[in-house]
Amino acid sequence: MKKVLFMASALLLVASSCVKNKGEVSYTYNKAIAQYDDIDAIRNQSLIEAPRAVTNISKVFYGADVVLIGERNEGIHVINNTNRNSPSKSVFINLPYCNEFFVDGNTLYAESHYDIVKIDISNTSAPSLIKRAEYAIGEAIKNSEGKVLTGFKYEIVNESFKLNSPEELALREANTLYFDYSNNLIPSGNVPPSFTSTNAKNKGTMNKMEVADNHLNVITGTQLYTYDVSGNDIVSTNKQFVGNDLETIYHENGKLFIGSKSSMYIYNNSTPSNPYKLSQYAHEISCDPVLPNGNIAYLTLRSVQNEGCNGTVNLLKVIDISNVGNPTNLNDVIMRSPYGMTISNNHLFIGEGLNGITVMDINNPSNPIEITNNTNIQTFDVIKHPTASDVLLVISSNEIKQISFDASTNTIQELSNLSNL
């Protein structure tokens, strides 16, 4: 990775002016200034801390009696959910720079910036570190003091650049000037609050990490990383280019379904140390969670521009994957603004962001029929309870709620709000 210590984004390009006698041009833009930390000091912090307030939700795991709530860039809240009407905080897992994690049985896998950590959560009130694989994702970028690049702060500046210099050409031609050091790291999701879970029947559709057959698969913006996580170790077995703008990964029946802004990729996972590509289904450019359901795969595409989706449609696409080498489109269902999905009792639940939550009858999987849309519960992602089929967890930009669905009346009732703990 090229070691560039400057990054700027001209998202706020206010003005430019050319000074002919100097051969320079001046731009006002939003400049990103590199921030560095002592990575060893970060790694040596205490893993377990006292409970704290939930303020900035990232990933969420929904277990039978426990809920894990990611605190963006900080760590994970452990919530005792034995009483679903009155959940309570237990402890806080301190993991700086953690936004993505995945739970497999009693083991939690999480990113911690450049690292992947493996944590024993068999005792959820006293999680313990099993393994930290340093620099498992991404190459260290260090300054002259040996500190590692961990992020950027932004400020509006006016600066001059030589005409036709690489920086000036970048600003002039693409309105951006940047070095994306995170290209080989796990990218932030377009919908930061979303669900992960522990098995193929109760799993979020917006994962960037996935465990199957004792192997951890992780997607970055372009790459698929694979690690052998049998035993207590984390051993890299493969790294391969998949495509651009990767967003989600989902394992089902020996296949990996990888969603990007423009395609769904299907990979054979029969040799889990080295998945290989079977097919690619191209679709309209948009944000793209994928949910397989037997011989059908559901894709949601939306046109929320301020999330970087750049889409023009709001659709639920129904894809025939009976021939995984040649996926074909069966049906397009017009939606409002679809995000994450889950299936329970022949019902497809789809978060529609500010437009609430939609429930669809999928007794005929290729022809989903809308039953109801509840606009009172803002929902970016939804997941069913592991054991109670009528209970679900929904997430918005700043709230996590437990709800119940009554199939006899097609009504939704709020049970509790975990964000108020």
SELO-25213 format. One record per residue (C-alpha): residue number from 1; z, y, x; residue in one letter. Coordinates in pm, 1 decimal, decimal comma. Example, Ala and Ser with C-alpha at 12.3 -4.5 7.8 and 13.67 -1.06 7.14 Angstrom:
SELO-25213
{r 1 {780,0 -450,0 1230,0} 'a'}
{r 2 {714,0 -106,0 1367,0} 's'}
***
This chain:
SELO-25213
{r 1 {0,0 0,0 0,0} 'm'}
{r 2 {-94,2 339,8 134,1} 'k'}
{r 3 {216,5 536,7 223,5} 'k'}
{r 4 {156,7 871,4 56,4} 'v'}
{r 5 {462,3 1087,1 7,4} 'l'}
{r 6 {318,8 1328,0 -249,0} 'f'}
{r 7 {230,3 1283,2 -610,4} 'm'}
{r 8 {123,6 1540,6 -865,1} 'a'}
{r 9 {-5,5 1525,7 -1217,3} 's'}
{r 10 {-211,7 1808,7 -1357,0} 'a'}
{r 11 {-130,1 1724,7 -1713,3} 'l'}
{r 12 {-37,5 2087,5 -1756,1} 'l'}
{r 13 {-334,4 2254,4 -1592,9} 'l'}
{r 14 {-281,9 2621,0 -1679,4} 'v'}
{r 15 {-530,2 2808,5 -1465,9} 'a'}
{r 16 {-734,4 2804,0 -1150,1} 's'}
{r 17 {-888,4 3079,4 -940,0} 's'}
{r 18 {-1116,6 3080,2 -639,0} 'c'}
{r 19 {-1050,2 3299,8 -334,4} 'v'}
{r 20 {-1395,9 3313,9 -176,9} 'k'}
{r 21 {-1304,3 3469,8 157,2} 'n'}
{r 22 {-1054,4 3194,4 223,1} 'k'}
{r 23 {-1256,4 2910,2 73,7} 'g'}
{r 24 {-958,1 2814,4 -139,2} 'e'}
{r 25 {-885,1 2751,9 -504,7} 'v'}
{r 26 {-549,4 2800,3 -677,5} 's'}
{r 27 {-413,9 2568,2 -947,8} 'y'}
{r 28 {-105,9 2586,8 -1168,6} 't'}
{r 29 {4,7 2234,9 -1254,4} 'y'}
{r 30 {296,6 1997,3 -1303,5} 'n'}
{r 31 {387,2 1873,2 -956,6} 'k'}
{r 32 {577,3 1551,3 -896,3} 'a'}
{r 33 {814,9 1559,1 -599,6} 'i'}
{r 34 {908,2 1226,6 -442,2} 'a'}
{r 35 {1270,6 1113,0 -469,8} 'q'}
{r 36 {1424,8 867,4 -221,4} 'y'}
{r 37 {1737,4 651,1 -229,6} 'd'}
{r 38 {1931,4 418,1 -3,8} 'd'}
{r 39 {1804,9 88,2 -146,4} 'i'}
{r 40 {2079,1 -117,9 19,4} 'd'}
{r 41 {2349,4 97,5 -136,0} 'a'}
{r 42 {2185,4 50,7 -476,5} 'i'}
{r 43 {2169,3 -326,2 -430,8} 'r'}
{r 44 {2534,4 -347,8 -326,4} 'n'}
{r 45 {2675,2 -174,9 -635,0} 'q'}
{r 46 {2909,9 -369,2 -860,2} 's'}
{r 47 {2715,2 -579,4 -1112,3} 'l'}
{r 48 {2968,3 -555,8 -1396,0} 'i'}
{r 49 {3115,3 -233,4 -1534,4} 'e'}
{r 50 {3311,5 -125,1 -1840,2} 'a'}
{r 51 {3116,1 -69,3 -2163,1} 'p'}
{r 52 {2941,8 265,3 -2199,7} 'r'}
{r 53 {2750,3 455,1 -2467,6} 'a'}
{r 54 {2398,7 343,9 -2561,4} 'v'}
{r 55 {2179,8 649,1 -2501,5} 't'}
{r 56 {1828,7 555,4 -2383,7} 'n'}
{r 57 {1709,1 217,3 -2511,8} 'i'}
{r 58 {1450,9 8,5 -2324,2} 's'}
{r 59 {1435,0 -371,5 -2373,4} 'k'}
{r 60 {1647,8 -562,2 -2626,2} 'v'}
{r 61 {1738,4 -933,7 -2644,7} 'f'}
{r 62 {1849,9 -1076,3 -2979,0} 'y'}
{r 63 {2063,3 -1389,8 -2944,4} 'g'}
{r 64 {2255,1 -1587,7 -3203,5} 'a'}
{r 65 {2588,0 -1420,9 -3119,7} 'd'}
{r 66 {2496,3 -1165,7 -2854,1} 'v'}
{r 67 {2260,4 -869,0 -2824,7} 'v'}
{r 68 {2155,2 -730,4 -2485,3} 'l'}
{r 69 {2041,1 -367,4 -2494,1} 'i'}
{r 70 {1861,9 -225,9 -2194,0} 'g'}
{r 71 {1965,7 124,1 -2088,3} 'e'}
{r 72 {1656,7 280,3 -1930,7} 'r'}
{r 73 {1680,7 283,4 -1549,8} 'n'}
{r 74 {2053,2 202,4 -1566,5} 'e'}
{r 75 {2121,1 -156,9 -1673,1} 'g'}
{r 76 {2203,1 -369,3 -1977,6} 'i'}
{r 77 {2468,8 -338,9 -2249,7} 'h'}
{r 78 {2622,6 -668,0 -2364,5} 'v'}
{r 79 {2704,0 -661,5 -2737,5} 'i'}
{r 80 {2917,3 -922,6 -2915,5} 'n'}
{r 81 {2731,2 -996,7 -3240,2} 'n'}
{r 82 {2944,2 -1279,1 -3379,8} 't'}
{r 83 {3006,3 -1058,3 -3684,0} 'n'}
{r 84 {2661,1 -917,3 -3768,3} 'r'}
{r 85 {2815,6 -655,5 -3996,1} 'n'}
{r 86 {3045,3 -529,0 -3719,9} 's'}
{r 87 {2910,4 -588,5 -3365,3} 'p'}
{r 88 {3113,6 -466,9 -3065,4} 's'}
{r 89 {3052,6 -385,6 -2697,2} 'k'}
{r 90 {3156,7 -633,4 -2431,2} 's'}
{r 91 {3052,7 -524,2 -2077,8} 'v'}
{r 92 {2774,6 -331,3 -1901,8} 'f'}
{r 93 {2547,5 -500,3 -1645,3} 'i'}
{r 94 {2477,7 -239,6 -1379,0} 'n'}
{r 95 {2110,6 -270,9 -1269,0} 'l'}
{r 96 {1964,7 59,0 -1144,8} 'p'}
{r 97 {1592,4 108,6 -1220,7} 'y'}
{r 98 {1589,2 -181,3 -1467,7} 'c'}
{r 99 {1362,4 -146,6 -1772,7} 'n'}
{r 100 {1219,9 -495,7 -1820,2} 'e'}
{r 101 {1410,1 -823,4 -1854,4} 'f'}
{r 102 {1371,3 -1168,6 -2008,1} 'f'}
{r 103 {1626,4 -1429,8 -2116,0} 'v'}
{r 104 {1569,1 -1802,5 -2068,1} 'd'}
{r 105 {1861,6 -2004,6 -2200,1} 'g'}
{r 106 {2170,2 -1888,6 -2009,7} 'n'}
{r 107 {1969,2 -1707,6 -1742,1} 't'}
{r 108 {1861,0 -1346,1 -1744,2} 'l'}
{r 109 {1568,5 -1231,4 -1527,2} 'y'}
{r 110 {1534,6 -858,6 -1469,3} 'a'}
{r 111 {1353,6 -605,5 -1257,0} 'e'}
{r 112 {1554,4 -370,7 -1040,5} 's'}
{r 113 {1278,4 -144,4 -914,5} 'h'}
{r 114 {1112,2 -344,3 -633,2} 'y'}
{r 115 {1335,9 -649,1 -685,6} 'd'}
{r 116 {1365,9 -937,7 -931,4} 'i'}
{r 117 {1721,7 -1052,9 -1007,0} 'v'}
{r 118 {1845,0 -1374,3 -1166,0} 'k'}
{r 119 {2176,7 -1354,4 -1353,4} 'i'}
{r 120 {2394,5 -1624,9 -1513,1} 'd'}
{r 121 {2493,7 -1513,2 -1864,9} 'i'}
{r 122 {2649,5 -1841,2 -1983,1} 's'}
{r 123 {2969,5 -1636,4 -2011,8} 'n'}
{r 124 {2838,7 -1314,5 -2164,5} 't'}
{r 125 {3165,2 -1133,5 -2100,7} 's'}
{r 126 {3139,6 -1207,3 -1726,4} 'a'}
{r 127 {2772,8 -1229,2 -1610,5} 'p'}
{r 128 {2723,2 -1323,1 -1244,7} 's'}
{r 129 {2439,1 -1275,0 -996,6} 'l'}
{r 130 {2255,5 -1593,7 -897,7} 'i'}
{r 131 {1974,5 -1451,8 -683,8} 'k'}
{r 132 {1810,4 -1123,6 -588,4} 'r'}
{r 133 {1452,3 -1149,4 -458,6} 'a'}
{r 134 {1404,9 -829,5 -260,8} 'e'}
{r 135 {1065,6 -658,8 -280,3} 'y'}
{r 136 {937,3 -934,8 -507,9} 'a'}
{r 137 {728,1 -672,3 -686,3} 'i'}
{r 138 {583,3 -390,4 -481,1} 'g'}
{r 139 {589,5 -279,4 -122,1} 'e'}
{r 140 {858,4 -41,9 0,9} 'a'}
{r 141 {754,5 317,3 62,7} 'i'}
{r 142 {1000,6 487,5 296,8} 'k'}
{r 143 {1054,1 838,3 428,9} 'n'}
{r 144 {1141,7 932,6 785,7} 's'}
{r 145 {1510,0 859,4 716,2} 'e'}
{r 146 {1434,1 504,4 605,8} 'g'}
{r 147 {1514,0 571,8 240,7} 'k'}
{r 148 {1293,1 413,4 -25,8} 'v'}
{r 149 {1078,8 594,8 -281,3} 'l'}
{r 150 {1235,3 541,0 -624,8} 't'}
{r 151 {1070,2 802,3 -846,1} 'g'}
{r 152 {973,3 1165,0 -894,6} 'f'}
{r 153 {1101,8 1487,8 -1039,3} 'k'}
{r 154 {858,9 1740,7 -1184,5} 'y'}
{r 155 {818,3 2117,1 -1169,1} 'e'}
{r 156 {545,7 2368,4 -1255,6} 'i'}
{r 157 {394,2 2519,7 -938,9} 'v'}
{r 158 {97,8 2729,1 -831,7} 'n'}
{r 159 {-65,0 2609,5 -510,7} 'e'}
{r 160 {-388,2 2668,3 -321,1} 's'}
{r 161 {-617,3 2398,1 -188,8} 'f'}
{r 162 {-921,2 2413,6 36,4} 'k'}
{r 163 {-1245,6 2403,6 -157,4} 'l'}
{r 164 {-1391,7 2053,8 -171,0} 'n'}
{r 165 {-1079,9 1900,0 -19,9} 's'}
{r 166 {-980,8 1562,4 -171,3} 'p'}
{r 167 {-698,6 1730,4 -363,3} 'e'}
{r 168 {-917,9 2011,4 -498,1} 'e'}
{r 169 {-1194,4 1771,2 -600,6} 'l'}
{r 170 {-944,0 1550,8 -782,2} 'a'}
{r 171 {-804,5 1844,7 -977,4} 'l'}
{r 172 {-1148,8 1981,5 -1055,2} 'r'}
{r 173 {-1313,6 1657,7 -1158,1} 'e'}
{r 174 {-1037,9 1465,0 -1333,7} 'a'}
{r 175 {-756,8 1716,1 -1393,3} 'n'}
{r 176 {-524,0 1484,6 -1202,9} 't'}
{r 177 {-389,8 1469,1 -853,0} 'l'}
{r 178 {-170,5 1170,3 -785,5} 'y'}
{r 179 {-76,2 870,2 -582,4} 'f'}
{r 180 {38,4 602,5 -823,0} 'd'}
{r 181 {298,5 421,3 -614,0} 'y'}
{r 182 {398,2 221,9 -922,3} 's'}
{r 183 {58,2 60,7 -969,9} 'n'}
{r 184 {193,4 -262,1 -821,8} 'n'}
{r 185 {525,6 -236,6 -1003,8} 'l'}
{r 186 {600,9 -321,6 -1365,3} 'i'}
{r 187 {464,2 -26,8 -1565,0} 'p'}
{r 188 {664,5 152,3 -1829,8} 's'}
{r 189 {566,2 43,1 -2178,9} 'g'}
{r 190 {380,8 270,4 -2417,6} 'n'}
{r 191 {658,3 187,1 -2660,6} 'v'}
{r 192 {968,3 183,9 -2437,6} 'p'}
{r 193 {1208,1 27,7 -2692,6} 'p'}
{r 194 {1094,8 -331,0 -2756,9} 's'}
{r 195 {1222,9 -687,1 -2779,2} 'f'}
{r 196 {1237,4 -986,2 -2551,0} 't'}
{r 197 {1399,2 -1318,7 -2626,1} 's'}
{r 198 {1466,6 -1672,6 -2520,1} 't'}
{r 199 {1214,7 -1915,1 -2668,0} 'n'}
{r 200 {862,6 -1936,9 -2807,1} 'a'}
{r 201 {978,8 -1925,4 -3167,9} 'k'}
{r 202 {1187,9 -1611,2 -3136,8} 'n'}
{r 203 {1026,8 -1381,1 -2887,2} 'k'}
{r 204 {910,7 -1023,5 -2870,9} 'g'}
{r 205 {540,7 -939,7 -2846,3} 't'}
{r 206 {578,0 -652,6 -2599,0} 'm'}
{r 207 {709,1 -845,5 -2297,1} 'n'}
{r 208 {597,9 -782,1 -1940,7} 'k'}
{r 209 {802,8 -1079,1 -1816,7} 'm'}
{r 210 {784,3 -1437,0 -1943,1} 'e'}
{r 211 {946,9 -1766,7 -1843,1} 'v'}
{r 212 {770,8 -2099,7 -1905,0} 'a'}
{r 213 {808,4 -2439,6 -1737,2} 'd'}
{r 214 {1055,8 -2311,7 -1475,4} 'n'}
{r 215 {818,2 -2034,7 -1372,5} 'h'}
{r 216 {853,5 -1660,6 -1421,3} 'l'}
{r 217 {533,2 -1467,1 -1494,1} 'n'}
{r 218 {533,7 -1090,6 -1452,2} 'v'}
{r 219 {251,9 -847,0 -1523,1} 'i'}
{r 220 {205,3 -515,5 -1351,4} 't'}
{r 221 {-68,1 -266,4 -1437,8} 'g'}
{r 222 {-334,9 -499,6 -1297,3} 't'}
{r 223 {-172,7 -812,9 -1152,0} 'q'}
{r 224 {-11,2 -1135,0 -1270,0} 'l'}
{r 225 {276,3 -1247,4 -1042,9} 'y'}
{r 226 {411,1 -1602,8 -1070,3} 't'}
{r 227 {744,0 -1729,0 -930,6} 'y'}
{r 228 {906,6 -2071,8 -920,5} 'd'}
{r 229 {1256,4 -2014,3 -1062,5} 'v'}
{r 230 {1376,3 -2375,1 -1073,2} 's'}
{r 231 {1722,1 -2414,6 -927,0} 'g'}
{r 232 {1884,9 -2097,0 -807,2} 'n'}
{r 233 {1591,0 -1950,4 -618,2} 'd'}
{r 234 {1300,6 -1715,1 -693,9} 'i'}
{r 235 {994,4 -1822,9 -493,5} 'v'}
{r 236 {654,6 -1654,4 -519,2} 's'}
{r 237 {375,9 -1905,7 -593,5} 't'}
{r 238 {81,9 -1685,4 -691,9} 'n'}
{r 239 {-46,1 -1331,0 -736,9} 'k'}
{r 240 {-379,7 -1260,3 -901,8} 'q'}
{r 241 {-581,0 -973,2 -1043,0} 'f'}
{r 242 {-625,0 -995,1 -1422,2} 'v'}
{r 243 {-768,6 -658,8 -1529,4} 'g'}
{r 244 {-676,4 -295,1 -1577,8} 'n'}
{r 245 {-409,7 -147,2 -1806,7} 'd'}
{r 246 {-218,6 -470,3 -1867,8} 'l'}
{r 247 {53,2 -427,7 -2129,3} 'e'}
{r 248 {196,7 -752,7 -2267,6} 't'}
{r 249 {233,6 -1124,6 -2191,6} 'i'}
{r 250 {320,4 -1407,1 -2431,2} 'y'}
{r 251 {343,7 -1784,2 -2367,3} 'h'}
{r 252 {251,2 -2032,8 -2636,9} 'e'}
{r 253 {153,1 -2402,2 -2615,7} 'n'}
{r 254 {69,2 -2402,1 -2246,5} 'g'}
{r 255 {-127,9 -2077,3 -2261,2} 'k'}
{r 256 {-52,4 -1724,0 -2144,7} 'l'}
{r 257 {-180,9 -1451,9 -2376,0} 'f'}
{r 258 {-209,2 -1124,1 -2185,7} 'i'}
{r 259 {-284,1 -802,8 -2371,0} 'g'}
{r 260 {-443,7 -495,8 -2215,5} 's'}
{r 261 {-571,1 -171,5 -2364,5} 'k'}
{r 262 {-919,8 -319,2 -2395,4} 's'}
{r 263 {-887,8 -699,6 -2397,5} 's'}
{r 264 {-688,2 -1010,5 -2473,2} 'm'}
{r 265 {-689,7 -1257,6 -2181,9} 'y'}
{r 266 {-605,9 -1625,5 -2228,6} 'i'}
{r 267 {-481,2 -1818,8 -1922,5} 'y'}
{r 268 {-424,5 -2191,7 -1888,6} 'n'}
{r 269 {-66,9 -2257,4 -1779,7} 'n'}
{r 270 {-87,7 -2636,4 -1739,1} 's'}
{r 271 {-20,9 -2579,8 -1368,9} 't'}
{r 272 {252,8 -2318,1 -1405,7} 'p'}
{r 273 {257,2 -2226,4 -1037,0} 's'}
{r 274 {-106,3 -2116,3 -1061,7} 'n'}
{r 275 {-227,1 -2008,1 -1408,4} 'p'}
{r 276 {-601,8 -1965,3 -1439,8} 'y'}
{r 277 {-824,9 -1769,6 -1674,9} 'k'}
{r 278 {-984,2 -1941,7 -1974,3} 'l'}
{r 279 {-1134,4 -1652,1 -2165,5} 's'}
{r 280 {-1133,5 -1282,2 -2242,9} 'q'}
{r 281 {-1166,0 -1121,0 -2584,5} 'y'}
{r 282 {-1271,2 -754,2 -2563,8} 'a'}
{r 283 {-1171,1 -510,2 -2834,0} 'h'}
{r 284 {-1150,2 -139,7 -2904,9} 'e'}
{r 285 {-949,1 57,6 -2648,4} 'i'}
{r 286 {-595,6 83,2 -2778,8} 's'}
{r 287 {-241,1 -46,3 -2723,7} 'c'}
{r 288 {-241,0 -421,9 -2768,1} 'd'}
{r 289 {49,7 -660,7 -2841,5} 'p'}
{r 290 {-57,7 -1023,4 -2902,7} 'v'}
{r 291 {118,4 -1281,3 -3123,6} 'l'}
{r 292 {-26,0 -1638,1 -3127,9} 'p'}
{r 293 {28,9 -1844,2 -3443,3} 'n'}
{r 294 {-124,0 -2191,8 -3417,0} 'g'}
{r 295 {-502,8 -2153,8 -3409,8} 'n'}
{r 296 {-470,5 -1783,2 -3489,0} 'i'}
{r 297 {-373,9 -1488,0 -3272,5} 'a'}
{r 298 {-269,2 -1155,2 -3422,3} 'y'}
{r 299 {-342,7 -834,4 -3232,7} 'l'}
{r 300 {-227,0 -489,0 -3336,9} 't'}
{r 301 {-432,7 -187,8 -3230,6} 'l'}
{r 302 {-320,7 167,5 -3293,5} 'r'}
{r 303 {-438,8 521,4 -3233,0} 's'}
{r 304 {-119,3 705,6 -3135,4} 'v'}
{r 305 {-268,5 936,6 -2872,6} 'q'}
{r 306 {56,7 1075,4 -2732,5} 'n'}
{r 307 {153,2 723,3 -2617,6} 'e'}
{r 308 {-154,6 695,3 -2397,9} 'g'}
{r 309 {-322,6 446,9 -2632,6} 'c'}
{r 310 {-644,9 650,7 -2660,1} 'n'}
{r 311 {-738,8 439,8 -2959,9} 'g'}
{r 312 {-934,3 536,5 -3269,3} 't'}
{r 313 {-832,5 251,4 -3502,3} 'v'}
{r 314 {-518,4 119,4 -3670,4} 'n'}
{r 315 {-582,7 -249,2 -3724,2} 'l'}
{r 316 {-431,2 -593,5 -3738,1} 'l'}
{r 317 {-699,6 -814,1 -3584,7} 'k'}
{r 318 {-700,0 -1183,8 -3674,4} 'v'}
{r 319 {-854,6 -1390,3 -3393,0} 'i'}
{r 320 {-960,3 -1756,2 -3411,1} 'd'}
{r 321 {-830,3 -1924,5 -3092,7} 'i'}
{r 322 {-899,7 -2285,0 -3194,9} 's'}
{r 323 {-1151,7 -2276,4 -2909,1} 'n'}
{r 324 {-951,6 -2094,0 -2643,3} 'v'}
{r 325 {-1262,5 -2065,5 -2429,1} 'g'}
{r 326 {-1434,1 -1856,9 -2694,6} 'n'}
{r 327 {-1198,6 -1651,3 -2915,9} 'p'}
{r 328 {-1372,3 -1502,8 -3219,7} 't'}
{r 329 {-1277,4 -1234,8 -3469,7} 'n'}
{r 330 {-1197,2 -1359,5 -3821,4} 'l'}
{r 331 {-1056,7 -1059,2 -3997,8} 'n'}
{r 332 {-957,9 -694,1 -3955,9} 'd'}
{r 333 {-675,3 -559,4 -4171,6} 'v'}
{r 334 {-637,4 -182,4 -4189,4} 'i'}
{r 335 {-285,6 -68,6 -4096,2} 'm'}
{r 336 {-100,9 262,8 -4069,9} 'r'}
{r 337 {16,8 259,2 -3705,6} 's'}
{r 338 {97,4 -101,6 -3601,4} 'p'}
{r 339 {322,9 -189,9 -3305,6} 'y'}
{r 340 {525,5 -509,0 -3241,9} 'g'}
{r 341 {532,9 -819,0 -3465,0} 'm'}
{r 342 {734,5 -1126,6 -3553,9} 't'}
{r 343 {686,8 -1422,8 -3790,6} 'i'}
{r 344 {951,7 -1576,7 -4015,7} 's'}
{r 345 {904,4 -1812,3 -4313,6} 'n'}
{r 346 {529,7 -1747,7 -4349,1} 'n'}
{r 347 {585,9 -1374,5 -4338,6} 'h'}
{r 348 {443,7 -1147,1 -4071,6} 'l'}
{r 349 {664,4 -845,1 -4003,7} 'f'}
{r 350 {490,8 -552,6 -3831,9} 'i'}
{r 351 {657,4 -238,4 -3703,7} 'g'}
{r 352 {456,2 68,9 -3797,5} 'e'}
{r 353 {651,0 331,1 -3603,9} 'g'}
{r 354 {711,2 643,1 -3811,4} 'l'}
{r 355 {544,4 460,2 -4102,0} 'n'}
{r 356 {826,9 208,2 -4126,8} 'g'}
{r 357 {797,0 -170,4 -4143,6} 'i'}
{r 358 {528,3 -374,9 -4319,3} 't'}
{r 359 {572,5 -731,1 -4447,3} 'v'}
{r 360 {264,7 -953,0 -4493,8} 'm'}
{r 361 {219,2 -1293,2 -4658,4} 'd'}
{r 362 {51,1 -1532,0 -4410,5} 'i'}
{r 363 {51,3 -1855,6 -4609,7} 'n'}
{r 364 {-318,3 -1830,5 -4533,5} 'n'}
{r 365 {-285,0 -1728,4 -4166,1} 'p'}
{r 366 {-640,8 -1596,1 -4141,8} 's'}
{r 367 {-594,0 -1363,5 -4438,8} 'n'}
{r 368 {-266,5 -1165,9 -4414,6} 'p'}
{r 369 {-180,6 -988,3 -4740,3} 'i'}
{r 370 {57,6 -692,0 -4748,5} 'e'}
{r 371 {365,4 -748,2 -4964,7} 'i'}
{r 372 {562,1 -433,2 -4897,2} 't'}
{r 373 {597,0 -134,7 -4665,0} 'n'}
{r 374 {941,7 17,6 -4622,0} 'n'}
{r 375 {911,1 370,6 -4484,9} 't'}
{r 376 {1287,8 429,6 -4470,9} 'n'}
{r 377 {1336,9 215,2 -4158,7} 'i'}
{r 378 {1142,7 350,8 -3859,1} 'q'}
{r 379 {1024,8 46,3 -3663,3} 't'}
{r 380 {845,2 19,6 -3328,9} 'f'}
{r 381 {925,7 -346,9 -3279,7} 'd'}
{r 382 {1079,6 -624,5 -3488,5} 'v'}
{r 383 {1219,2 -970,3 -3411,4} 'i'}
{r 384 {1382,1 -1239,0 -3624,9} 'k'}
{r 385 {1733,0 -1370,8 -3576,1} 'h'}
{r 386 {1740,2 -1699,8 -3377,4} 'p'}
{r 387 {1912,7 -1896,5 -3654,0} 't'}
{r 388 {1925,0 -1681,8 -3971,8} 'a'}
{r 389 {1564,1 -1667,4 -4095,2} 's'}
{r 390 {1628,2 -1384,1 -4341,3} 'd'}
{r 391 {1784,1 -1155,9 -4075,8} 'v'}
{r 392 {1582,4 -939,1 -3837,6} 'l'}
{r 393 {1642,0 -674,2 -3576,2} 'l'}
{r 394 {1428,0 -359,0 -3573,2} 'v'}
{r 395 {1404,4 -88,4 -3313,6} 'i'}
{r 396 {1291,1 274,5 -3319,6} 's'}
{r 397 {1290,4 540,3 -3050,9} 's'}
{r 398 {1670,1 571,6 -3057,5} 'n'}
{r 399 {1812,7 318,3 -3303,0} 'e'}
{r 400 {1857,0 -58,4 -3328,2} 'i'}
{r 401 {1928,4 -192,5 -3675,9} 'k'}
{r 402 {1993,6 -536,2 -3821,1} 'q'}
{r 403 {1822,9 -586,9 -4156,5} 'i'}
{r 404 {1781,9 -866,0 -4409,5} 's'}
{r 405 {1467,9 -952,2 -4607,9} 'f'}
{r 406 {1495,1 -1100,2 -4959,0} 'd'}
{r 407 {1172,0 -1292,9 -5021,4} 'a'}
{r 408 {1247,3 -1328,3 -5394,2} 's'}
{r 409 {1243,4 -950,4 -5448,4} 't'}
{r 410 {1049,3 -842,7 -5136,1} 'n'}
{r 411 {1325,1 -597,8 -5049,0} 't'}
{r 412 {1482,4 -500,3 -4717,4} 'i'}
{r 413 {1850,0 -415,5 -4672,5} 'q'}
{r 414 {2015,7 -259,7 -4365,7} 'e'}
{r 415 {2312,4 -461,3 -4235,4} 'l'}
{r 416 {2428,9 -264,9 -3932,5} 's'}
{r 417 {2326,8 -6,1 -3675,2} 'n'}
{r 418 {2392,3 -120,8 -3316,8} 'l'}
{r 419 {2309,5 224,1 -3179,5} 's'}
{r 420 {2633,6 362,2 -3326,2} 'n'}
{r 421 {2861,5 140,1 -3116,4} 'l'}
***
